[in-house]
């Protein structure tokens, strides 16, 4: 009677190492990663983040919808993800890099419009015609939207939320900032504060960090000649 052969466990460490390499990258170095590898990751991540934000700002400034709407930024995010895939990064880090790039591209258009209004915007007074209550169940602390008209009585196509509060009533005056060239929609005049790109800083930093990690962990030792 033949004995059943016990499954070999010698291949298990190799299988786990292969899976770890496929998911997180090989990272075949001992100690700190090489400086040139860190520099490559920082450069790639910085260029990717700058391209995503820069295309949105350029589109808002020049009035090109394909750039201002974030479509070009999505292309840049995909290109960055393809780059880390080509250098041999792990699947998980490729996905994280792509996800952060897309998030940054989706956030960039609003910030780009703020850059344009901060640089060449003009402030004018408008008149409130109607007020829509807050979004949340607690209407007192929700966001309010005001429909307004300019000094000629022409309704603005967008509703204003900055400066539109629970105590705002039809007939009240609000200050809005608008683009004289009409390339970005007007918005309520905000008090002086940090620059309009401040909300993108965490997304940009996270994208650069993910790119550096992906590039560093993609390193493989040179094979025999």
N, C-alpha and C positions, 0 to 999 in steps of 0.2 A: 504494500500500500504506500503510495507516494505521500510524502509530507508536503504540506502547503508551504511555499516559500514566503517568508516574511517580507513585507515591503521594505525596500531599502530606504534608509534615512540619509544617505550620503548626498543625495541630490537636493535635499530640502534647503540647506544653507545657500546653495547656488541659486535656487529658485527665488528665495527671499531677497537675495542680493540683486537679482535681475529685476524683480518687481520694484524694489526700492530705487534702483537706478532709473527705471522707466518712469516712475511717478515723481521723484524728487531730483533726479540728475545724478551723475556719477560722483562728482566732487572728489576726484582722485588726487588729493594733495594732503600733506601732513602739516599740521600747524596752521598758522594764518594763511589765507589765500594770497597768491602773488599780487604785488602792487599793480602791475599792468592789467591784471584781470579785473581788479576793483575799478581801475580807471576806465576800462572799456565799458563796464556796467553803468557807471555813473554817467559817462558820456552818452551812451545809448538811451538811458532813461531820461536824462535832461533834454536831449534833442527831441525825444518823443513827446514829452510833456509840453515843451516849448512849441512844437509844431501843432499840437492839438489846440492849445490856447491861442497861438498866434494866428492860425487860420480863421478862428472865430472873430478875433479882434479886427483882422484885415477885412473880413466880410462885412462886419457891422460898420466899419469906417467907410468902406467904398460902396456899400449897398449891394453886394453880390449875395443873393439868397443861398446859393449852393455852399458858400463859405460861412455865412452868418448863421444859418440854421443848424450847423454842426455836422453836416454831411461830410465835409472834408476832414473834420476832426475824427470822425468814425473811421475814415480811410487810414488816417495816420495811426490810430489805435490798432487797427488790423495789421498794418505794416510793422509796427513794433512787436506785436505778438508773433508774426511770421519770422522776424529777425531772431527772437529768442528761441523759436523752434528750430531754425536753421543752425544755430550754434550748438544745438544738442541739449537744450534745457529739458527738465522733467515735465511730464504732462500737467501735473498739478500747478506748477509755477507758470507754465504757459497760459493756463486758464485764468490764474489770478491776475497776471499781467494784462490779458485781454479784457477781463472784467473791469479792472480799475481804469484802463484806458477808455473804455466805453462810458463809464460813469463820468470821467472827467470831460469827455466830449459832449455829453448831454448837459452838464452843468455850465459849460463854457459860454453858450450864446447869451444867457442872461447877464453874466459878468461882463462880456464884451460890450453889450449895449450900455452897461453902466460906465465902462471906460469912455465910450463916445460921448455920453451925456456929461461926464465929469470934465472932459477936455473942451468941448465946444457947445455944451448945452446952454440954453437961455431960460431964465425963470420968468414965468408970467402968472397972473392971478386968474383963476377960473371960478365959475359959479356952480355950486352943487344943485342938481335938479332932482336927484333921488338917491336914496341910501338903501342898500341891501344889507340885511342883517348878517351876523357872523356865521361861519360855517359849522362850528361845533355845536354840541348840545347846550353848552353854556354860552348863550348869545352875547352876554355882556363882555366876555373875554375873547370871543371869536374875531375873525378878521371881517372888517366891513369894507364894502365896495361902493364907491360914489360915482354916479354918472354925472358928468359936468359939461358945461358949455364954455367957450372962450368969450372974450369981451365983445365979439360980434354976434354972439348968440348961436354960433355953430357948434353942434355937439361933437365932442371928441369920440373917436371910434373905440377907445379903450376906457375901461373903468379904473379909477384910481383907488389904491388902498393905503398908500402912505399919507398920513394926515387925516384919513377918513376914520373917525372914531365913533364911539357909542353916542357921544353928544352932538355929532354933526347933523345938521338939519338942512333941508332944501332952502336955497337962498344964501347959505354961508359961502364964504370965499375960501378957496384953497390955493396954495402955491404949487405949481407943477413946473418941471424942467423938461424942455423939449429940444429936439435937434432942429436947427434952422434949415438943414438940408432934407429933413424928413426921412432919413434912412433908418432910424430906430423909433419905436413908439414912445410917446411921452410917459412920464411917471411922476408920482408925487415927489416934491422936493424933500430930500432927506437932510437931517442935520449933519454937520461936518463930522467925519469919522474916518476909520481906516479906508484904504483904497478899495475900489470895487472888485479887485481880484483876490481879496483876502479870503473869501469863502472857498476859493480853488486851491489855496495853499496846502491844506491837508490831503486833498486828492492827489495833487502833484507830487507831494512828498511820498505818499504811499505808492504811487506808480513808480517813482524812481527807486524806492527801496525794493519793490518786487522785481524790477528789472535787474538791479544789482545782484540780488539773491539768485535769480534765474541764471544769469551769466556766470556768476562765480561757481555755482553748483554744476554747470555744464562742463567744467574742465576735466579733460581726460589726460592721463599720462601718455607721452609719445610711445607708440609701439616699436617693436624691434625693426631695424632697417633691413 
